[in-house]
Amino acid sequence: MKSEYVPPGFKGEGYHCPHCGVFAHQHWYDVTLEDDSEKGTSSAGAVLSVSTCEKCSNFALWIDGNIIYPVSGKAPLPLEDMPEETKKEFLEARSILDASPRSATALLRSALEKLISHLGENEDIIDNIENLKNRGLDAKFQQALHSVRMIGEEAVNPGQIDPGDDEETALILFNLTNLIVDILITQPRRVDEILEKLPGSKKK
């Protein structure tokens, strides 16, 4: 199983399924249209493609190489351990990514700020980042947050739509949010679960 998110790609052999979120092999089918009229039957080239996930068997619809179902199939699903307040905006951003990448990016900045505030237990984002670095978050995350204009002189207020935002920025924010959840919530939880299974004498 791949840990790095691989977005759905037209005719791709494998990627993270937009339904189940698992990296899996995809089966592809082309659909052709037939004009069954009184003048005779004629067929057109394939205009619609269908991919099915080998893991969950759900399907995706593609037209002209672009995924049209499910909506926001390009974006990853939120990790299970994501706090609900962050997850709500994450999913909302996911639902509008195709229609408005700039609006999705604005929502994601808001979601990420809520996550950092939740984990850092402070109102100031810079103080929170310092707190998270002390808890094991790589210092490079500060550079990443700067690059997506969460912090720094060119920072954009969370929830504010910026004309310069695009789909690439949104996808970076999706992945960055999941990565922080994984490092600071999911991985520590898994370690705790392992320790709980150890005999008492080995926990010391």
Secondary structure, DSSP 8 states (H G I E B T S, - for coil): --SS-----TT-SEEE-TTT--EEEEEEEEE--EEEETTEEEE----EEEEEETTT--EEEEETTEEEESTTTTS----TTS-HHHHHHHHHHHHHTTT-HHHHHHHHHHHHHHHHHHHHTSSSHHHHHHHHHHTT--THHHHHHHHTTSSSTT---TT---TT--HHHHHHHHHHHHHHHIIIIIHHHHHHHHHHHS-GGG--
